[in-house]
Amino acid sequence: RVHYKNTYETARAIKGMSLRVAQQYLEDVCEKKRCVPFRKYTGCIGRTPQAKEFKMSQGRWPVKSAKILLGLLRNAESNAEFKNLDTENLTITHIQVSMAQQGRRRTFRAHGRVNAYMNCPCHVEMLLEEKAESVEKPAEETKAKKFTKKQLAKRRLKVGGDL
């Protein structure tokens, strides 16, 4: 169980990275060497100079979310090895964090009242793909443009329009 908002921002930071780069980044987040930029959920998020790397000012170090995503990446890597894929070539093409069912607890307030005390866990789904080798597009032969009779008539009119 890990917070939805922190995991959302951490996942958004690693989307599009290669497997090795994402693992190194998340390890740096756990050691607080690099921060996770908070782009969507920015309320009461402190500012840090480490967020300048992402052209942002607000960032945090969600260690628990980073460790959970590291575990998922490790799992995905072992799955890829089992399927005989090249783990050095894997990139994170899709990562989605969605809200899970909230856990219910309660907290007791003054004058005998009771308030809800919910937690906000999440579901994470991730797809890694092997980066295909880029193939250069062959130069195509330029075909002669075909004109209709009406278009040809208009062109002739423009050329010899003076009577």
Disulfide bonds with the S-S distance in Angstrom:
none
